[in-house]
């Protein structure tokens, strides 16, 4: 038996799930949800995030042995569909999947994650990214390296969470692109669930903020490992308490080089792209 792990992530890209899964307007229908998610101005921003934030960090992974399933709706309009496929083409680890729209969010995500399981490995290592998130270029390598060191804890219950809890909030608004370093806990782009491959459960069966209540969890604060997008269109609100901020450790002058080194992100190009979109609004 392979003694390692199989790393699989999932990213929803403007997928219109059954209304009610997120913070939609009261009484929203699938048609109105589809119109909102597929609005041209919104999709232009999401294409920018995909091109400048999500794809670069995955393309630069020091360990290329992973899969990221990208869930999209079967009615995603052209030419956006073609543009998405063009943007992700340089990263063969990204697996585009188009599903019928209006399905229950949790169930469609569960099916996709379970379909990637490999029963010849010791553990499935599952993570998720929003379509404006990034992970450190050594994310996959560190996850794989971590598992043998804690296999005894994992073996005891068949589940273990690794929480990379140092990273950045990347906010975009009319004032441009801003970055704030944080130490926090249980944020999705820094969280990995190790679980037995034959289990009928997966990452989407557990609320990410509450996993520590049910599953042994180990935090890893030494590396800056995630960027979490924050803007007016987020489904969830990001709150940061003062004691979580690490503002003084990274100066504004250091940020461009740090973003390039840790996330393969060209900060100037992202800022220029965002400014261009704001000029069009």
C-alpha angles and dihedrals in degrees: 000000000000106000094205138081136257114227117212128169134184131212123185109214109197091312112170102222124183106302113261098047093102140017096298122155114277111274095013114162128210090256094053091044090051091050091051096046093043096046106134095233092052094047091050089058092046091051089053091051091047094049099042105029115021104035099043094057092048093046091054098049111141088216109046096189102109143090128225114194111209111204116207135164122261090232097053100141128241137276087030093059091055091046092053092051090048093051095050096041095093089060109063090184089072108090114197114212124183115202136183109273124242096040119140106276099225094046097049090048091048092052092051094048095046091048089063095054120125115199093198093074130077095236144005109231109205131188139162136216129195115224092260098046133099137192130210116275089246095048096112093042093051093047092052092045092049098057101069090051093059102028092119092059091046093048092055094066107006094242135077134166125216112200117195095197104178120083147099140285108226108201127186125190141129089302092059133244118339131181128204124182116226142179106209139138141251098005111157102238090056098043128096127182119207109202137164110272093229093053116114088217127084141176092286093060091070131062104240095221092051102043091103088066092061108020132051106257132197122193125212111198100164100085130055095236111162146040115204118198119230124186143124094282097055115125090216130045118238115217124183124193118215094247089060095058122101097184098146099056097070122043123208089248091057096049101084093053092042093051090050094047099042102033107014086240121151099214096189092052091049091050092048092048092049092047090052091053092048089052089056094053 
